[in-house]
Amino acid sequence: MKPNEPPDPANDTLAGQLLVAMPGIGDPRFDRSVIYLCGHSDDGAMGLIVNKPVDDITFPELLEQLGIEGNTGREIRVLFGGPVETGRGFVLHSTDYNVTGSTLQVSDDIGLTATLEILEQIAHGDGPEKSLLALGYAGWAPGQLEEEILSNGWLHCTPSPELLFGALDDTKWERALSEMGIDPAQLSGDAGRA
């Protein structure tokens, strides 16, 4: 697959890649979003926004709401993962944590787990070394993501661990573009083809 070309669903996948919203994405929920794609196939795509913190709840408050005791002081960020199922939590994490049947291995370095068990283990000082918690997710119907890429809605790239798990959420969009060699000031929201 060539850089930022839409994948051929029969052969390629963008799972494990970052989607970076282009100016003019057309949906304010995704403005300046950086999304880690957890799944992508001919059935559609699913990803988590990794640069938009949730302002109204912290990790300790969430643990309390869920009735999970213990907090070793380890704070993981709670992010707005996307507009679908916003009451559901997903932990994106390093692969030093894996529960057979519960953890989806997205790439060699990244897993996804959506159980209370992982939150309990993090609260007790165990669990993965690197993690973030997303409430909700972004989803695409079959072929929808490919069309959005062709319409100049998204760029995609391989994430660095620092970009994915780093705490500077307000600069992730610019840093993702910089890692692709793109100056954000030079971007246009207009679609076009040569």
Residue pairs with C-beta under 8 A, 6 or more apart in sequence:
1 7
1 8
1 12
3 157
3 180
4 149
4 155
4 156
4 157
5 149
6 145
6 146
6 149
6 150
7 13
7 14
7 40
7 146
9 41
9 42
9 142
9 143
9 146
10 42
13 40
13 41
14 37
14 40
14 45
14 145
14 156
15 37
15 38
15 39
15 40
15 41
15 106
15 107
16 37
16 106
16 107
16 110
16 158
17 36
17 37
17 156
17 157
17 158
17 159
18 34
18 35
18 36
18 37
18 50
18 156
18 157
18 158
18 159
18 163
18 164
18 176
19 33
19 34
19 35
19 37
19 47
19 145
19 154
19 155
19 156
20 33
20 34
20 35
20 154
20 155
20 156
20 157
20 173
20 176
20 177
20 180
21 30
21 31
21 32
21 33
21 34
21 35
21 153
21 154
21 173
22 152
22 153
22 154
22 155
22 187
22 189
23 187
23 188
23 189
24 152
24 188
24 189
24 190
25 31
25 33
25 153
25 154
25 189
26 153
29 82
29 83
30 49
30 138
32 51
32 173
33 49
33 51
33 52
33 138
33 173
34 49
34 50
34 51
34 163
34 172
34 173
34 176
35 47
35 48
35 49
35 50
35 82
35 138
36 47
36 48
36 50
36 92
36 106
36 110
36 159
36 164
37 45
37 46
37 47
37 156
38 46
38 47
38 48
38 90
38 92
38 104
38 106
38 112
38 137
39 45
39 46
39 47
39 104
39 106
40 46
40 145
42 142
43 142
44 139
44 140
44 141
44 142
44 144
44 145
45 139
45 140
45 144
45 145
46 137
46 138
46 139
46 140
47 82
47 137
47 138
47 139
48 79
48 81
48 82
48 90
48 92
48 112
48 134
48 137
48 138
49 79
49 80
49 81
49 82
49 134
49 138
50 79
50 92
50 132
50 134
50 164
50 169
50 172
51 79
51 169
51 170
51 172
51 173
52 79
52 80
52 169
53 77
53 78
53 79
53 80
53 169
54 78
54 79
54 80
54 135
57 65
57 78
58 75
58 78
59 71
59 75
59 76
59 77
59 78
59 133
60 71
60 75
62 78
62 89
62 119
62 133
63 69
63 70
63 71
63 119
63 123
66 116
66 119
68 116
68 119
68 120
68 123
69 123
70 120
70 123
70 124
71 123
72 123
72 124
72 125
74 122
74 123
74 125
76 91
76 122
76 131
76 132
76 133
77 132
77 133
77 167
77 169
78 133
78 134
78 135
79 132
79 133
79 134
79 135
79 169
80 86
80 134
80 135
80 136
81 90
81 134
81 135
81 136
81 137
81 138
82 134
82 136
82 137
82 138
82 139
83 136
83 138
84 136
84 137
84 138
84 139
85 136
85 137
86 135
86 136
87 135
87 136
88 114
88 135
88 136
88 137
89 114
89 119
89 133
89 134
89 135
90 112
90 113
90 114
90 133
90 134
90 135
90 137
91 112
91 113
91 114
91 118
91 119
91 122
91 128
91 131
91 132
91 133
91 134
92 110
92 111
92 112
92 131
92 132
92 134
92 164
93 110
93 111
93 112
93 113
93 118
93 127
93 128
93 130
93 131
93 132
94 109
94 110
94 111
94 128
94 129
94 130
94 131
94 161
94 165
95 105
95 108
95 109
95 110
95 111
95 128
96 128
96 129
97 103
97 111
97 113
97 118
97 121
97 127
97 128
97 129
97 131
98 105
98 111
99 113
99 115
99 117
99 118
102 113
102 114
102 115
102 117
102 118
103 111
103 112
103 113
104 111
104 112
104 113
105 111
106 112
109 161
110 164
111 128
118 127
118 128
118 131
119 133
121 127
122 128
122 131
130 161
130 165
131 165
132 164
132 165
140 148
145 154
148 154
149 156
150 191
151 191
152 189
152 190
152 191
152 192
155 177
155 180
155 182
157 176
157 179
157 180
159 176
160 179
163 172
163 175
163 176
163 179
166 172
168 175
173 184
174 184
177 183
177 184
177 187
